[in-house]
Amino acid sequence: MKVRPAQLDDLPTCAQLDGSFQTDWVWQMEVHTQGAETRVTFRPMRLPRTLNVPYPLEAMVLEWDWRHEEGFFVAEEEDEILGFLDVRIQPWERLGWVYHLVVDRSHRRQGVGTALLQAGMDWAREQGLRSLMAQMSTKNYPAIRFVQRYGFTFCGYSDLYFASRDIALFFARGL
């Protein structure tokens, strides 16, 4: 397997990858308000049954990201694209945002995500970035556990971030 910068003709294949996932766990948010104090707590919660979550991708959105010539990489083996990573730079903060880290369902748990994330971190260092941020839904417990394994720590949330109205969790890692 090799990781390389994505080319324009890779994007339709990237958009066709199966980024959906299954989970038995989510991060549940609880808000406690007392007077002027508000406390927000997240905790892993086991679901009563497995949740199947789609991960829709649009080639047009991926092309927009790719045209900004930032960190867009694909992992491939024998000319088959197995996954991709899309990192955008926020230059005023010297920060990289991981917008997509997608590994096709049939190639998961084989080191593809790790190789892509490592390539993205190496690239971010070369760009002089100080940290990487990743966002994901509270439902994407597999991704939460993945980034935590690689040193990302929880640093915030937004309940107005995703169009789907899912709560977005933010994780960061210094470089």
N, C-alpha and C positions, 0 to 999 in steps of 0.2 A: 504494500500500500504506500502511496505517496500523497503528500499534501502539496498543492500548488495554487498560485493565484488563479481565480476563476476567469474564464473567457466569456465573451458575450454569448457564444453558442452553447455554453454550459447551462445557462439560466433556465431554458424550458425543462431540461431534465431535473434541475434542482427543484423547480416548482411542482414536479410530478412525484417527488419523493414522499413516502408515507411518514409524515411527522406525527401522526396520531400516537396516543399512548394510553395505557391502562394503569390504573392505580387503585390501591386499597386504602390509601392514606391521603389526607389533605392537611393543609395548615388552616386551622380554624381561628378566626379573629373574634375576640370578645372586647367590647368597649364598656368601660365602667366609668360613670360620671357621678361625681359627688361634689356639689357646690361648684367652685371654680376649677376643680381638678378633674382631668380626664386621663384615664389610664387605658392603654390599648395593650392587649396580650395576644400573642400567637402561640398556638400549641398544636403539635401533630395530633390528628384524630383519625382513628380507624373507622372506615366506612362499613356499613352493614353489608354492602356488596361491591364488587369491582365496578369502577367507573371507567367508561370508554370516552375519551376526549379527542375530538378531531383537532387537527392543526392545519387549517387551510392556508395555502400559499398561493400568491398570485405572481405570475411571471413579470407583470408590469411593475409591481412593487420591488421585486428583486432587481429588475433592470435599473430602476431609479437609483437604488442603493449602489449597484455596481458602477454606474456612470459617475459616481462621486469619487471613484478611484481611491477608495480607502481600503480597509481590510476585508476583502471578500475572497475566501479560500474554498477549494473543494478537495475532498479526499477521494482518491480513485484507485482502483485496482483493475489491471487489464482493461483499461479504457471504460470501466463502469464507474460512474459516480456513486459513491456510497453515502456521502453527506456533505454538508457545507457549513461554513461559519461566516457571519456577516457582522463586522465590527465597524462602527462609525466613530469618528473623532469629534470630541467637543474641545476644540483647541484652547479656548479661554480658560479651561480648567485642567488642560493636559490629561484628559480623561478619555478612555475608550468605552463605548457602549456596545455590549454584545446584544445585538437585536435578534439574531437567529443563530442557533446551533442545532442543526437538524441532522440526524442520522436516520437513514431509511430503516424502517422497522426490522427488515430481514438481516440487517448488518449490525444490530446493536449488541453490546457486551463483547465486542471484539477489538476494542481499542481505537475505534474510529473517532469517537467523541474526544477522547484524550489527545489523540494526535492533532485534531483540529484546534482544540483549546490551547495546546502547547504552541502550535504555529501562530495562533493569534496573540498569545502572550509574548512570544519572541518578536513578532512584528511590532507590537505595541511598544516594547522597549526600544526597538530601533527607531521608532517615531518620536522617542523622547517622552512618552506618556508616563505618568506617575502611577496610574491605577486603571483597573478595568471594572466596569459595572455590568451586571446582568440583571435583566428583569424577567419575571415569570409569574404565571398565575398561581394562586394558592392551591389550585388543583394539580399543578405539575410537580407532585412530590418526587418523582424520579429525577427531574432536573434539579430540584432543590438539593437533594442528597448528592447529586453529581458535583455541583459547584462547591458544596461544602467540603467534599473530599479533596478539592484542589485549593483550599484555603480561602474561599470566598466566605464572608460573614454577612449576616443580615444587617442592613443599614437603613431600612425604611420601607414605606408602602404608600400606595395611592388607591383609593377606591373609585377614582374617576379617570383612570389611565387607559384601560382597554375599552374599545367600543362594545365588547361583549358584556361589559359591566362586571367582569371578574375583577377581583382585587389583585393589583400588581404588587409583587414583592420585589425589593431591590437588594442585591447582594454585591459586595465590593471586595476587591483584592488589590493590595498594593503590589507594585512591580519593583 
